Amino acid sequence: MEEWYKEAWDIATNDKLTCAIKMAAPLDFTRLIQEHRELLLRWVEPNPAPLLRLLHDSGLLTQPEYFSLLETIPKSNQVIALLDRVCSKPENSQKFLDALWELQEAYCPELQHWLEKSCPEKGKGEPSPRQPEPPPKTPKRALLKFWNSKKYKLPAVPADEEKSNDLTFRRALSRQLKAALQNHRRSLLTRTEKLCTNVDDTETCGHIEIRYTDLLLSDNPRSASSSHDYLHLASRRARLYSLHAPRRLALSQLFSPLPEESFPPRRVMLSGAAGIGKSVAAQKIIHDWALGAAFQKALCMLDFSFRELSLIRTPQSLEDLICSKHVHLSGVLPELLDRPGELLVILDGLDEFRHSLESKNPCFQSDQPAHIKDLVHSLLYGTLLPKATILVTSRPSVALPEDLFDRHVIILGFQEQQVKDYFFRFFRNLERAADVLGYVSAHEGLASLSFIPLYCFILCTALGEFFPWTGEKEASPPSTITEVYRQYLSTILRLRRAGGAGGALEKAKDLVLQLGKLAYAGLLRGKVVFYADELRGFGFDPENLPGTFLNRIFFKEKDEVYGFFHLTIQEFLAALYSVAILDPGTEELTSCLDLWWDGEAPEGGQAERLLPPPDGRAAAGLLSYTREFLSGGQQWDNLQMFSRFFMGLLSSRVQGKLESLAEGLTGDPLVPLAEWLGKKAQYESDRKLLSLLHCLAELRQDWVTQKVASNLDEVDLFKVTLNPADCAALAYVLGCSEHKRLRNLNLSYSNMGIGGLRRLRGLLHRCETLQLRYNSLDCEAAAIEAEILRSPRCQVKRLLFCGNCLGSEGVSGLWDALQENTTLEELYLDITGITDSGLDNIMDSLMCNRTLRLLTIVGNRLSKAGRDVLSELSRRKPELKIISSFLSNMGLLQAYLDWVEEIKADQEQMESVKNADALRSVLEVLEETEDPGASQEARERAELLKKQITVLLGEEKARENGTL
C-alpha cells in the first residue's frame, strides 16, 4: 500500500478521533471537511466527475459553476475549488457528504471507511441507488422531439423479468462483477470525458458535459430521404421545430417508454446528417451512464464503432469482440452475458460499415465465431442478445426494414442559442463572437448550415481573421459558402507553413490535388470512409502523411481507417480538383455536367464496396476520370453541394484566384456553362430547379445569371420546402433580370413563411400567376401583397392565397388595394380565417374594381349575414363569379377530394404545413353548410369529402398518441 494510503487509513481508524466525532452533537460537517481536506483531495482527485455531476443535479452547483469546474485543470484544482465552495455554508457541506455517501462505491475503500467512521448516522440505512434524473421542466441539454411509430413487435416480458430490469429488483451481483463494472465505468469516463473531435480544438469547449445536441424523435423512416442528407434536413428543421415543439424530451429518456407504451424500446435508430453530432450523442449517453447520471437501468454499456468493426478480417465471436475492447470484463463475461436484458449496446456509424448487411449465417450464441457482418446482422435482427437494448447511429441514407427499429431518432443539431454559445466559446470574446455571428446571420447562404456543429467550426476558423481582436478589419470577409471553404483551406495551409513543415506552395498544391482526386472518386462512389489499401492506390503513403495540421482536412481515426474532416470538406476538395484539371477548351465541361446531372449506370451492376485505384490507362482528364468512377444512375441529388462548390470555384478560376493550383485558362468556360444552365432551367422544376438556382448563386457571374433568368418563363417549386438560403438564391436569380415577366411563380406548400415572403417581396409584382397556398402566412403577408397590388408596376393576374391565416384584418387590406389595382382577374382566399368583419369593406372596394372576374372564398367561418353580403355583391356585380360554398361548384369539390388524396399518399404534408388545421376548418364548414339548391351529386361528393377528412384526422390523432 502506498505511503499516503497508510496515512489516510491511520487517520480514518483513529479511535480517539472517531469518539470525538461521535460525541459532537450536532456534527459540524464543515469542520469535518476542513480538518480532512488533504485526504478528501487525495481520494476524490482521481475521479471527481461523478461527484461534480451529482452536486450539479442536486442544485448545489449552478450550471456556470459546474462548467467552470469541468474546464479547470488539473483535476486537483477542481477538487480544491469544490471544497472551498461546499465549506462556504453548512448546508452545502452536508449536501457534499450526502453525495459522497451516494457515490462511495465510485471511490477507494479508504474513503468508504472514513465515511463509516466519521458519519455513522448516515449509514443507518442502505444508500438508495441513484435514480435517473427526471425530465427537466425546461430542458437545457440535448432534447428529443418525437411522435410515435408502428411498433416493433417484441415478445411479452414476463412479470419477473420486467422487475429484473428495475434497479430495485435487480439480481444480486457477485463481488467480482461489481468490481469489474466499477472499473468499466471509470474506463468509459476517461475515454468519453473529452469530445472525440478530429482536431485538438482547445479553443472551443471540449468537455462532453458542456457541448450538447438537440434531438428529434421521428415516427417512421420517411425522413430517410434520398436527397442530400444535410440539405434535406436544413429544409425540414424550421417546420419540425415549430409544429412539434411540445413533444420534446430529455436525452436521458431516449430508452424510456412513453406514457402510452407498456415497454421500453429495444431497438433504437439515431440518424442525422454528416457532422451533426451522432457520435457525440452516443458518447454523451455512454458518459452519462458511466457518471451514474442517466440510463441506470442498464447494468453494463458496450459500444463499438462500425469503422473499427470494418477492420476485423477474421471470424470472431461476440465474446471475443467484447474482450478485445474491454479487457477488464474478461473474467466476468459469462455472468454479464447471463443478464442480456440489462445490457445496452451502442453501434456507431452504420453508414460507414465496410460490408453489406445481408447475411445467410445468423449467430445465436455469444461464443459462436462468425464473420463480422454476420455478427452485426445478428445483433440488429435480434438472433444474438435478443433481450438487449441496441442503439444504432447512422446517416439517413442507410436503407433498413421499416419494422426493424421501434424508435427512430433524428438529430436536428444546434438551435439558434446553441450556435451563439458555440461562437462565444470558440472566440472567448463576446464582442468578437457577436461580430462574426452577426456577419453570418446577415448572409443567408452562410447561415443555412450553421445547425451542424462541425460547420460552425469551419465558419469560425475561416472568418476569424477577418474580425481581429482590435482595429478595423483589413479585407472583406467571404460572402458565399465556396469562399468560406476556400478561406478555411488557405488558413489550414498557412498554419502548416508557419509550422515549418515543408511549406512550399508547390508541395501544398500536390497535396491538395492528391486529396481532391481521392475525394472526387469517393464522392462519385458514395464513400466517406477510406482504408490504407485504398490510400496506397491513390499515391498516398499511409505511414508518411503530413503532420497534425492535416487533421483539420483529412485525418486518421484509428488503425487503418481514414476520412475527411467533414463531408463538406470532401465535397469542396472534389470540386477544387475538378476545376483545377478541367480543360475548358474542349467539350469536357458540358459533358461532365451532363454526367453529374443525368448519371450513367456503371457496367457490371452495383458499385464495388472498395474504392479501386484509378485506371492508369485512362486518359488524363476530368471527363475520363468521371466516367471511370461514376456509380449508379442520376447523381445530381448526391452531388448538390459538390455542384455549388464547383460553380463557385470555376468562377474563382476565371477571376485568376486559383493560379497557384491551376494553369491559366485557354478559353472561357462561362459561355458554354451559361448555355447549359439556360437549357436546364427552362425545363426543370421542383428540387432540380432549386439546385440550379443555388449553382447560379454560388457562381456569382451576373451576366450568366441574367442570360439564364431571361429565358425563365415559369418557376415551379410546388411542395419544395424552402429555407432562407433557398429564398435568397431565388431572389438573386430573379433579381438579375429586372424587367422579365414571369408567367407563373408557384411557391405553394413551400413552408417559406413570412421571412421568405419578405425576401422576395421586391420581385413578386412581375408574376402573372402567383401561388402562395399553404405557407403559414399571416396578415403581414396580406399587407405585403396589398402593397404589390397597389404598385403601378404590378402584373399579377391570378393570386392564390388559400390555406394561410390572413384573417379578417388581412383580407380587408386586400379589398382596399383592389380599388386601385387594374390587373388582378382571379383571387383565391379559401380557408384563410375570414369572418363577417372581413367583409365590411368588400362591397365598396370591389364595386370600384374593373378587372376581377373570379373570387373563391370557401372554407371560412361566415355567418348567414356574411353570406348575404356576398350574395348582394354577386347580384350587384354579375360579371364577378363568387364561389362561397363547397356545394355550389363541383370542380372545387373535386379539387379538395384530390387534395385529400395527395395528403394520404404523402404523409409528410401533415408536417410541412398546417394541413391538419386546414382539414379541420374544411370539415367544420362542410358540417355547417346548408344549400337547398345543391345537386344530389354535389351532396354525395361533399359527404365523401367529410368522410375522408374524418378518417385522415383520426389517423393523425392516433399517430400523435402513438396508437397507430
N, C-alpha and C positions, 0 to 999 in steps of 0.2 A: 504494500500500500504506500502511495506517495506520502511525503512528509506532511504536506498541508492537509491531506485527508486524515492522518493520525491526529493532528492538532484539532481539527474540527470534531473528530469523534470524541476526543477527551473532553472538550468543552461541552459538547452536547450531552454527555453522560455524567457530568459532574453532579454528584448528589446534592451538594450544598446549594448549587445554583438552581437545581430543579426544585428543591424545597422552598427556596426564596420566591421563585416564580409562582409556585402553587399557593403560597400564603398571601400573595398580593391580591387584594380584593378592592375594586375590580382590577383585572390585569391591564397594565399600561402597554398597549400594543406598540405605540410609537417608541417608547423607551426600549422595548424588547428588540425592535428592528434596528434602532440606532446602536444598541450595545453589540449586536451581532452583524453589523453592516458588512464587515470584511468577509465573513463566512457566507452571507447571503449572496454577495457579489461573486464569490468563487463558485457557489453551487448553481446559480442561475445563468451566469455568463455564457456557458456553452450552448444554451438553447433558450434565449429569452422570448422568442416569437410567440409560443402558446400563451405565455403569461400576459404579454402585451395585448394580444388579441382579446383575451378574456376580459381584461380590465377595460378595454375599449368597448366591448359589447355590453359590459355591465354599467357603463356610463361614467366610470372614474376618469378615463382619458377621453378628451374630446377628439374629433377626427384630426384637426390640425396638430394636436399634441401627439397623437398616435403616429401620424405620418412623419412628423419631425423626429420622433424616436427611431422609427424604422430606417430613416436616412442617416442616422448618427453612426459613425464608425470610429473606433472598433466597437464590438458588441459590449465590451466592458463599460464604455461610456453610456450606452443605452441603459444598462442596469443602474449605474451611478445616478443618472438623471431621473430614472424611475423612482429610486429610493428617496431622492430629495423630494419628489412630487408626493409620494404616499406619506411621508413624515410631516407634511405641512398641516394636516388635520387628523385628529384621532380617528374619525370615521373612515378616512382614506386608508389609514394603517390597518384597520380591521378588515376592510374590503381586500386589501392586499394579502393578508394572511388567509382569508377565506378562499381567495383564488389559488393560493399555494396549496391549501388543503385539497381543493378540487383537482388540481393538476399534479399532485405529488408523484404519481407514477411516471410522469414525464421527466423526473429529475432523479438525482443519485440517492441511494439508500440513506446516506448521511443526513440529507435534508429531511427525509421522511422521519427518521428517528428524532431529529431535532424538533419537528413539529409535534410529535407524540409527547415528548418530554416537556416542551415549552408551553404548549397549548392543549393540555389533555382534555379540557372540556369540549374542544371541537371534535374530538374523536369518539364521543359517546355513541354516536350513530354512524353508520357507514356513509361516507360521502356519496351523494346521489350522482349517478353518471350524468355527464353534461349532455343536455338535450340540444338538438339542432335549433338554431335561433329561429324564432317565428318570423313570418313575413313582415318586413318593416312597413309601417304605415305610409311612410314617404321614402321609397327605395332610393338609395344614393349610389348603390353599386350596380353591377350588371343586372339588367331587368329582363324578364321574359314577358312576351305578349303572345297570347295564344287563343286559339279556338280549336275544337277537337275534331278528331278524325274517325273514320271507320276503324274499329278497334282490332288490334292483333289478338286473335283468339288463343288464349292460354288455358291450360287445364286448371280446373278449380283447385284452389290451395286448401288443403286440409286445415282444420282449426288449429291443430298442434303446430303445424309448420308455419301458419300465419303468426302465431305467437312467438315462434322462434326468431322471426325477423325483427321483433321489437327488442330493444336493449334490455328491458325489464325481464324478459323471459328467455334471454339467450342462454344456451347451454354453457356450463362452466368450462373455462379454458384451462388447459394444462399450464403449469408454470413455464415450461419451455416455449409454448406458443405465445404466452403473454410477453415474455422477454423478446422473442423474435419480432413480434408485431411492434413493440416499442422501438426496437432498432430500425424496423421498416419505416415507421413514422419519421424518426429522426433523419433517416437517409433521404426520404422524399422531401422533407422540409429543406434540407441542404440543397437538393437538386432543383427545387422549384422556387426558392426564395427570390431569385432574380429572374427577370423576364428572359426567355430564350429567343432573343433577337439575333439578327445576323451581324450586328455591329456592336461595338463597345460604346453604346450611346449613353455615356455617363452624364451628358448634359441634359438628357431627358430623364424622366422619372423611371428608374429601372426596377423598382420593387413591385412584386406582383400584387401586393395588398393595395397599392396606390393606383395602379392603372387597371381599368376595367372596361368591359364592353357591353353595350346594350343588346339584349337578345329578343327575338320574336318567335313564339311557338306557333307554327302554322298547322293547319288542319289536314293537309294532304300534300303529296309531292308535286302538285301542279306548279308550284313555284320553281321547280327544276326546269326552267325554260331552256330551250335550245339556243337562245340568244346569248350574246356575250355576257357572262355572269355579272360582273360588277356594273356594267352599263344597264343591264336589265334591272338590277337591284336599285340603282340610282333613280330609275324612273318609277319604282314602286314604293320607295321609302315614305314619301310625303303622305300618300293616301293611307298607308298602313298605320303610320303613327296617328294620324288624325281620326281615322274611323274606328280604331280598335284600342285606343289608349286605356280604357278601363280594365282591360284583360291582362295587364302585365303582372308578373310575379317575380320574386327574388330568385337569383340564381340557385340559392340553396334548395328551392322547391322543384328543381329540374326533374328529380326522380320520385317526387311525391305524387300520390293520387289526387286528382281534382275532387272537389266536393261531391260531384255526381258519379265518381268512379269508386269501385269496390277495392281494386288492387292497384299497386303502383306499376308503372310501365316497366317492362323487362328489356325492350329493345328501343333505343332512342337514337335518332339520326340528328346530328348537329351539322347543318350545312351553312355555307356562306361563301362570298366571293373571295378571290385571292387576296391575301394580306389583310383580311378584315378582322382576324383575331380568333379563328377556330382553335388553333393550338394554344393560344393564350388562355382561352376559356377553359380548355381541357386542363391546362396547367393550374389554373385557379381552382378548379374542382379538386385536383389532387392536393394542392396546398391547403385548402380549407379542411379536407379530410385529415391530413397529417397534423394540422393545428388542433383538431378536435372541435372545430367551429361549425361544421356542417357535414351532411352526408354520413352521420354516425351510425345509421342502420347497417352500413357496410362494415363488416368485420375487417376486411382487407381490400385494398385497392391495387389493381395491377394495370400497368399501362405499357403499350407498345406503339411505336410509330411504324407506318407502312414503309417508310423509307428504310428503316433498319430491318424490317421483315423481308424486304425485297433482296437483301444481301445474302439471305440464307439459301444455300445451294444444295444442302444435303438433308435427307429426311430427319425430322425431329419430332419428338412428342411435345405435348403441351407442358409436361413437367420439365423437360429439357429446356424449353423456352423460358419458363419462369426462373429456373435455377441459374441460367446463364446471365440473366439480368439482375436477379435479386439473390445473390449467394446466401445471404443471411436467412433466407426462408427454406433453404435446402433441407435442414433437419426436421422441419415441422410440416413439410409439404403434404404428406398423407393426411395428417389431422386437418390441415387447412382445406384441402380439396374435398374432405368429407363433409364440408359445410358449404356447398356450392350456392345455396340461396343467400348467403351472406357475402358473396364476392361481387365486386364491381370492377369490370374490365373495360378499359378505355383503349380504343383502336383509332389512332390519329392519322388522318390523311389518306383515306381510301382512294381518292383520285390519283394518288402518287404511287399506287401499288404497281409493281413491275409485271405482275401476272394477271391472267384472266381469272374471273371469279367462278368460271364454270368448273364443276368437279363431279367426277363419277365415282370417287372413292371417299365417302364421308367417314369421319372419325367418330367413335363412340366412347373411347376410353382415353383418359388423360395420359396414360403411359404408352399409347399407340403411336409409333413413329409414322410420319407421313410427310408428303411434300407440303411446303408452307402454304400453297394456295388451297390445299385440302383442309389444313388446319383452320385457316381463316374462314373458308366456306362453312365449316362445321360449327364454328363459334357463331357466325352470323345467322345460320339457319337452325341453330339450337340442337343439333345432334351431339354436340360437345358442350358440357356445362349448361344444360337447358334451363336450369333454375337461376343461373347467374344473371345479373343486370349487365347489359352490354351497351356502351356508348360508342358510336362511330362518328367521326368527323370527316367531312368531305366537301369539295366544291359541288355545286348543284348539278353539274354535268353528268355525274355518275348515275346510270340507269339501274335501278333495282326493283324487284317486285313491290307493288304498292302496299301489300299487306305484311311485308317483312318487318316493318317498324310500326309500333303503336304510338309513337310520338315523334313528330317532325319539328325541328327547331331551325329557324333561320336567324343568323346573326346580322343585325342591321348596322352594326358599327357605332361610330360616335354620333351623339346628338350635338346640337349646336353648342351647349355649355361645355361638353367634353372636348370639343375642338378648341374652344377658348382655353380650357385648362391645359391642353397639350401644348399649345403655343406658349403659354406663360411658363410652363415647366421647361420647355426647350431653351428659351432665351434667358430665363432667370431675371428678366427685367420687364416690368409691367408695361412701361411706355413703349419699348421696342416691340414687344409681342403684340400690343394693340395696333401699332403702325402696320406691321406685316399682315395681321389678320384683317385689318380694315382694307388693305390693298386687295387681298384675296377675295374678300366679300364683295368688293366693287367690280370684280371680273367674274361673271357667272361661269365662264369656261374653266377657270381655275378652281372655283369653289365647288364644282359639281361632284367631285370625288373626295372631298375632304372628310367624308364619313369613314374613309379607310385609314386606319392608324398609320400604316407604312407610307401611304401617300402624303400624310401630314409631315412625316419625317423628311420626305423628298422636297416638299414645298418649303419647309423651314430651312433646309440645307441650301437650296438654290436661291432663295430670296433674302436670306440673312444678310449677305454682304451689301445688298442694296439699301439696307436700313441700318447704317452704322450706329454705334453707341453714342457718338457725339457728332455734331456738324451736319451739313446737308448731304444728301445722297448725291453721288457724282454721276450716276448714269440712270437711265430709265430701266425699271425692273421688267422682266419678261411679262408679256401680256397674254400669251397663249400657252397651252399645255406643252406644245412642242418646244417652245423657247424655254420653259421651265426645265424640261428634261435635258435639253442641250446645256443649260447652265449648270444643272446638277452634275452631269458628266464632266464638264470643264472644272468644276470645283473639286471633284474627287481626283482628277488627273493633276491638278495643281498641288493638292496635298501630297501626291506621290512625288512630284518633282521637288517639293520643299523638303521631303524626307530624304532626298538624295538617292532614291532607288532607281538608278538609270537616268531617268529624266529627259532623255532625248525625245523630241516631238515625233521623229520617225518611228521610234520604238513604241511610243504610245499609239501611233497610227496603226502599226501592225497588230498590236494587241486588241485595239478596239474593233478593227475589221475582222480579226480572227474570232472574237467573241460574237460579233454581229452575224458572221456566217453560221456559227453554231446556233445562235438564237433564231435565225431565219429558218433553218432546217427543222429545228424543234417546233417552231410555231406552225409550220406547214403540216407537220406530223402530229400536232396536238400534244407535244411533250413539254413538261415543265421540270422534270427531274432527269438528271443525266448521270451516267456511271463512268468509271475510269476508262473502261474499254471504248466507250463512245467518244470520250475526250481525245484519246490517242488517235482515233480515226480522223479527227479534225485538226491534228497537228499539235495538240497540247501535250505537255509532259505533266501528268498529274502530280508528280513529285517535285516539280520545279515551277509551280505557279507563283506569280508576283506576290509581294508582301500583303500585310493586313489591309492596306488601303483598298484592295480589290474586293474585300468582303462587302463593301457597300455597292458593288455591282454584281459580282459573281463570287460565290463562296462554296467552301467545302463544309457540308454539315457534319458528316461523320463517316469514317472509313472511306468507302468508295462512292459516296453519294454527293452530288453537286447540284447547284441550282442558281438561278438568278435571284437577286435581292427581292424583287417583286415582279409579277407578271408584266406590269407596265414597263419595267426596265428591259425585259426580254423583247417586248414588242418595239420599244424605241430603238434598241440596238439592231434588231432585224430590219427596221425601216432605214436606219442610218447606213447599214451595209448595202441595202438595195439601192438607195440613192447614190452611194459612192461608186458602185460598179456599173451603174446604168449608163448605157450608150444612147444618148438622146438623138444621135444622128441616124438611127435606124427605126424600125417599127417596134423595137423592143418594149418601149413604154406602153403603148396601147395593147400589145399582145399580153403583157404581164397583167395589165389592168383587167383584161377580159378573163384571164385565168383566175385572178383573185375574186372577181365578181361572180363569174358563172361556174367556175370549177371544172375539173376534168377528172373523171374516175380513173384510178390507177389500174394498170393491167395486173391481173392475178388476184383481184379481190381486195380483202381488207389490208390495211397498212400493217407493217411489222411492228411488234411491240418494242424492239430495239431499234435505235436510230443507226442506220448503216452509214459508213463513211461516204463522202462524195465520190462519185464515179470519176476517176482521173481521166477517163477517155472522153467525158463530156466536154463540149466546147466551153471555154471560159466565157461566162456571161450570165446576166441575171435571168434571161428567158430560159436557157437550157437548165440552169440550176433550179428554177421554179418548176419546170416540167418534171425534173428528177424527183423532187421531194413532195410535190403536191399530193395530198391524201384526201380521198373522198370526193363527194360531189360539190355542191355550192359552198364556197368558203367565205363569202362576204361577211356572214354573221360572226364567225370567229375572228375575222381579220378587221373588224370595225376600228378598233383602236390603232392597230398597225397602219390602216389606211390613212387615218388622220395624221399620225406621225409622218408617214411617207409624204403626204401633201405639204406639211409644214417644213420638212427637211428639204424637199425638192425646191421650195421657194427660197430656202436658205442657200442652197447651192447656186441657184440662179443669181442671187444677190452677192455671191462671192464670199459667203460666210463659212464655207466648208473647204477652203483652199488647202488647209493642212491635211485633209482626209481624202479629198477627191480632186482629180485633174480638172482643168478648165473645160468648159462646155464647147463643143464644136457645132452645136445647133441649139435652137430654142425649143425646149420641151413643152413650154406652156401653150404653144399653138395647137399641137395635136391633143394636148390634155384638155384644152377648152372645148375642142370639137367633141371629144369623147364624153366629157361631163355633160355637155349640152344635149347630146342624143339620149343619154341615160335619164337625165332629169325630165325630159319631155314625156317619157312613158312610164317611169317608175312611180310608185305610191307607197303608202304605209312606211314601215321602218327602213326600207331600202332607200326611199326618197330622203328620209331624215338623215341617214348615213351620208348621202351625197351632200346635203346641206352642211353637215359638220366638216366634211372634207374641204368644202369651199371656205368655210370659216377659218380653218387652220392654214389653208393656202395663203389667204390674205393678199391675193392679187386682184385688185378691184376690177380691172378690165376683163379678166377671165370671168369673174362672178357676174359682171354686168352682161356679158355675152350669154351666159347660161340663163340668167334671170329674164333676159329679154325674150327668150323662147318659151318661158314657162307660161302656160295658159291656165293651168289648174294645179293647186297644191292640195293633195288628198292625204291627210293624216288622221283619218277617221279611226278611232279606237287605238291610236298610238299615244301612249302615256307620255306627256311632255313635262320635263323638269325645267327650271330656269335657264340652264345652259342650252337646252333644245330651243326654247323660245328666243334666246339671244342669237343662235345660229340662223333661225328662220328670219328674224328681224334684219340681220346683216345681209342675207342674200336678197330679200325683197327690197331692202333699202338701197341696193346698188342699181336698181332700175326704177328711178323715182316716178316716172310717168307711165309705166306699164300698167294697163288694166288687167286685173286677174278675173277670169271668168268665174272661178269657184275656189274658195278657201274653206276647206272642210276640217274644222278642229273639234268636231263633236266627240264626246266621250274621251277627251284627251286629259281630263283632270288637270288642266292647266291652271285653274284657279284665278283669282283676281290678279295675282302677281304676273302671270303670263299675259293676261289681257293688257295690263299696264305697259308691259314691254313692247307690245305690238300696236298700241293704240294709234301711233302716227302713221300706220300703213293700212289700216282696215278700211279707210274711205275708198280705196281703189278696187275693192272686191264687189263684183256684181252680185254674187251669191255668197253670203257669209253665214256659215253654220257653226253655232256655238252651243249646241244642245248638250245638256247634262255635263256641266263643267264646274259644278259647285260655285257658281257665280251668285253675287248678291246685288243689292240695289246700287252699289257703286258701279257695277258693270252696266246697269241700265243707264246711269248718268253718263258713262263714257260713250255708250252707243248713241245716246241722245245728242251728245256733242258732235259726234260724227255725222248724224243725220242732219244737223243744222248747218254743217260746213258747206260752203258753195262748191267745194271740190268733191262732194260725196257722189259716188257712183253706185251705191248699194241699191239693188232692186229686190233682193229676197233676203230676209233676215230670219234665221231660225234660232230662237232663244228658249226652246222648250226645256223643261226639267231643271231650271235654275230658280233659285229663291229670290226673285226680283221683288216680290211683294207689291202691295198697292202703291207705296211711295215710288218705287222704281218705275212701274208702268205709267204712272201719272206724268213723269218726266218724258217718257216716250211719246205720249199723246201730245204733249206741248210741242215737242220737236217736230212732230208730223204736220203741224200748222205751217212750218217753213219749208219742209222737205218737198222736193219735186222729183224724186227718183224712185222711192220705195213702192213696190207693187204688191208684195206678199209679206205678211208678218205672222209668225208662228209663236204663240205665247201659251201653249198648253202646259199645264202643271207648273205654274210659276208663282203660286201663292197669292193670287189676286182675290180680293174680297170686294164687296159692294163699294167700299170707299175708293177703290182703284178705278171706278168708272165715273167719278164725279165730274171729270173734265173731258171725258171721251166724246161726248156729243159735240161740244163747241169746237174741239180740236179737229176731229175727223170730218166735220162738215166743211171745214176750210181746206181740207186736203183734196187734191185733184188726181192723184196717181194710184192710191192704194186700191187694190181690187180684191184682195183676199185677207181675211183675218180669222185665224183659228185660236180659240181661247177656251178649249175644253179642259176638264180636269181641275178646274178652280172652284173654290167654295163660294159660289154665288147664290144668294137667296132669290126668291121669286121677284123681289124688287130689282135686283141686279139683272136678272134675265129679261125683265120688262124693259130696262134701259136698252139692252142690246136689240130687242125686238123693235123698239121705237126707232133706233138708229138704222136698222135694216129697212124699215118702212120709209124713212126719210131719204135714205141713200141706197136705192135699189141696185146701183152698179157695184156696190161693195158686198161681197159674199161673206157672211159671218157664220162660222161653224162654232156653236157653243155647246152642243150636246153630242155625245157619242152616238146616240140613236139616229141622228139626223144625217149621217154620212157613212155609207157602207165602206168606202175606201179608207176612211180614218179608222174604223173598227178593225179592218183587216191589217192596217199598218201596226196597230197596237198588238194584235194577235201575233204578228210576225216578230215584233219586238220581244214579246214574252218568250217565244221560241228561241230567239237568239240568246237570251239570258240563260235559258235552260241548257243550251248547248255550250255556253261559255260561262261557268260559274264565277270566273274572275271578275266579271262585270259587276257582281254584287259588292266587290270591294273597291273597284276602280272609281265608281261614282255612287252617289247615294240612291241607287236604284230601289232599294228596299223601301225607302221613304216615298219615292215616286210611285211605286206599285201600290202602297197603302193609300195614297191620295187618289189614284185612279179607282181603286176598289171602293173607297168611300163615296166618290162621286157617282159611280155606277149604281151603288145601292140606293142612292138618293134620287137618281134620275127618273123622272116620270114624263113620258112623251106619248100621249094618247095617239098621236098621228104616226108613230113609228111603224114600219112594216114588220111583219112576223119574222122575216129573215133577219132584220136588224136586232130584234129582241133575242132571237136564238143565238146570234153571234155575241151579243152583249153578255148573255148568260154563260156562254162558253169562255169568254174572256174573264169573267168573275171567277169561274171555277178554276181556271188555270192559274190566275194570280193567287187565289187562296191556297192552292197546292204549293206553289212556289214559295210563298211567305211561310207556310208551315214547315217546309223543308229547311228554310233559312233559320227559323227559330229552333228547330231541332238540332241543327248544326251548331248553333251558338251554345245550346245547352249540353252538347256532347251526346245526344241520344240518337244521332243519325250516323 
